[in-house]
Amino acid sequence: MLIKGSEQMKSKKGDWVLVHNVVLQKEERAPQVPEDTKQVPLKMWVKGFINEDANLGDQVSITTISGRTVKGELVDINPYYKHDYGKCIPEILQIGIQLREILSGGEENE
């Protein structure tokens, strides 16, 4: 995997990284799982400290915070959460304000 133009990202032993691995191919999935689940492999992503110098895309081993050793493809170095909860919804902001008004008024707001 190439990052920032043609530079290849390298990880040093001890770096915090994310690895990816396919646990079960789709044909190995249990028969009782839902149909849409049967159509895709079971994948895992695990974070930990890398045990050797490597490049993105290499097969590596890591040690997790709990001390487990896991092998997988190096997919990220110093990973962080990249999700959010979407755009601000002004109506939701008003709910808290209105609730405080109702609760602070006691019995007169029942």
Buried (B, 14 or more C-beta within 10 A) or exposed (E): EEEEEEEEBEBEEEBBBBBEBEEEEEEEBEEEEEEEEEEEEBEEEBBBEBBEEBEBEBEBBBBEEEEEEBEBBBBBBEEEEEEEEEEEEEEEEEEEEEEEEEEEEEEEEE
